[in-house]
Amino acid sequence: MSEFVLEQQNEAAAPQPKPKEMIRRLVWKICIATLILMAIGSATRVMNAGLACPDWPLCYGQLVPAKQMNLQVFLEWFHRLDAALIGVSAIALVGLCWWHRRALPTWLPWASTFALFLIVFQGILGGLTVTELLRFDIVTAHLGTALLFFATLLIVGTALTPYQGTGNVGKLPWLGLAASILVYLQSLLGALVGSRWALHQCLGTSQLCTVMYSHIFGLVPPTVATLAVVLISWQRPALHPALRRLANMAGGLLLIQILLGIATFRLRLQVEPLTVSHQAVGAALLGTLVAFTVLALRDWVASRETNIYPVTVTITTNTQVNGSHS
């Protein structure tokens, strides 16, 4: 009994995590949940489970449709459950950021509010995908908003992560930004191909081939930009190890993504795990490039501030010297 009391006292006496650290951990947890949510959403689409629950937001008018439960219903139901948990977490994030705003960067409460807006809009689009019977433009916007929400969380989490740059990034921040934007646009093209079943349409009836080939040939710009990030990172020996690891990770994910894309095309989307993996790896690649870009920008800004400071000191010193001679 005494040991239990001492343990409670030690826990009470232990320093509590600072608001910034607590919020950073919450953001990363929501990031992981969002990545899982997008993978489940992809599985829901390729398994033709998007309308497995005919109503919204409930499923067959129930919170848990036990009688109707099968694989397709479970995928759609669990997809909604994960989305609801992320929504509640986003509300908690906004509340914490505004409550502790005096101890946090001024941009953080506004960034969390923007993330909440995105997840609310995402929920509305999720409802419309059901009520509008999987209309392709709504399905595409649904994924695009999810990726934007995911990227916003990654920007916040990476900006809150402790980091001390080396001042040797050069143009890598802008290359990383370009690669992130291009991968995002390519992901939207992929969502359009999937929502319109363009591969099946093109190979079966020679329709929507333009949509399919736009995604295939659209692979070139993001591939070139990502490879540029990787190669230039290799050429900078003084680059921060975290940036080097992220660049190598981006290169590896790019290779896996290309191989998965070729496999899904060859197998005509008949192997569902490959299609789901293709979507998940694409989101992971985007997230890696976003994290790389944020850290590289922090490095670049810090190096500029360091270079400006000595000039200011020199000017001040010279002014004082000239004043003393006069």
Secondary structure, 3 states (H helix, E strand, C coil): CHHHHHHHHHHHHCCCCCHHHHHHHHHHHHHHHHHHHHHHHHHHHHCCCCCCCCCCCCECCECCCCCCCCHHHHHHHHHHHHHHHHHHHHHHHHHHHHHCHHHCCCHHHHHHHHHHHHHHHHHHHHHHHHHCCCCHHHHHHHHHHHHHHHHHHHHHHHHHCCCCCCCCCCCHHHHHHHHHHHHHHHHHHHHHHHHCCHHHHHHHHCCCHHHHHHHHHCCHHHHHHHHHHHHHHHCCCCCCHHHHHHHHHHHHHHHHHHHHHHHHHHCCCCCHHHHHHHHHHHHHHHHHHHHHHHHHHHHHHHHHHHHHHHHHHHHHHHHHHHHHHC
